[in-house]
Amino acid sequence: MIYLNPTDSRPIYEQICEKFRELIIGGYITENDKIPSVRELASSLSINPNTIQKAYKLLEIEGYIYSKPAKGYFVGVTKRSEQRLPVLLKQFEETLEELEFLGCEKEELLKIIDKKYLKGSAKND
C-alpha cells in the first residue's frame, strides 16, 4: 500500500502523507475505508510509530482522514479540508506563473483542466 523512497530528501512523515493523499484522491481508498493502524503501518514500514502518528495527525488536520476512538483511522474528507484549499490554490497559482514564464500557452492549460474535470464528472455519473 505505502512504499517510501529512501533517496527522497523529505521527512518520512511527509512522504507518508503524500502517499495517502495520492491513494485517496486517486480513489484507491474511499470514504470510510479503514487505514492501517499506527502500529501496523510502523511495523510494515519498519519505522518509528511516532512518525506514523505525526503523518496521521497531519492528514487529520488537513481533513483527509478521521479517527474513531478504539476503532482506528478512516478515510473521510471533512470540513477541515477547507483549510488545505487555500494552500493548494496558492501553489496552483505559483505553478501557473512558472508555466507562463516557461512559455506554456493558456489553451494547453485549459485542455488539461477540461480533461481533468471531464474525467472527474465521469466518476460521479
N, C-alpha and C positions, 0 to 999 in steps of 0.2 A: 504494500500500500504506500508506504513512505520510504523513499530512498534518499540518502543525503550524499552530497558531493564533498568528499574530503578536501578537494582543492579549492572550494568556494571560500572566499575571504570573509563572508558574512558570518555572524554568530549562528550557531546551530539552531537556536530557538527561532530566528528569523527564517531560516530555511524550512523549518517545520511549518511555520505559519504559511509561508508561500505555497508549500505542497498541499496543505489543507484547503487554502483558498482555491487553488487550481482544481482540486477534486470536487469542491462544492460548486464553483462557477461552471465547471465542465459537465456537471450533472452526474458525476461518477458516484457521489454520495449525495443523498437528497434529504429534504426536510424530515426531521425526526429520526433519521438514521443514528444509531449509537456508534460512537467512535471509540477506539481502544482506550482503556483506562490509562491513567498516567503510568502506573506500574507496568502494564502490558507493553505499552509503546517504548518505555525506557528499556525494558528487558529486550525487546526485539531489535532495538537500535543500539543496544549496549552503551547507553549514555545515562547520565545522572537524571533521576526523576524530577529534580528541581528545574532542569532545563525544559522538560516536557510541561511541567506545571506553569512555567513562565510563558511558554508558547500558548497554552490553552487559555490562560488568563487574558493574554493579548487578543486572541481570537474571540473571546467572550466580550471583551470591551468593544471590539470592532463590530460585534453583532453577528458573527458567523456561526457561533455555537452557543449553547446554553447548558447549564448544569442542573441536575436534579439531585438533591441530597440523597445519598445512599444508593443512587441509581447510576450515576456517571454523567458523561458529557454526550450531547446530542447536537446534530446539525439543525440549525434553525435561524434564519435571518430575522433579526429583531429590530425594533425601532432604534436600537443603539447603532445600527449600521449607518444611520443618518449622519453620525459623526465622521464616518470614513468618506462619505460622499464628497465633501469639500476638499479633502486631501487629494482624492483621485482626480477631481476636476482640475485642481491646480497643476497636478502632474501632467494631465492631458494637455492643458493649455501650454505648459512649458515644452512638451513634446511637439505640439503643433508649431510653436515658434521655431524650434530647431529644424523641423521638416521644411518649413517655409524658407529658412535660411539656406538649406541644402538644395532648394530648387524644386521641391515637391509641389505639384500642381493641385489646386483646390479640387478639381474634378476627380483626381486619383484618390484623394482622401474621402470624398463623398461616395465614391464607389465602394470603398472599404466599409464605410459606415452603413451604407444601404445594404450591403451584403450581410453584415453582421445583424442588423435589425430584421432583415427578411428571414434569416436563419433562426433568430430568436422568436419571431412570431410563428414560425412553423412548429417550434417546440410547444408553443402554447395552444395550438389548434388541436 
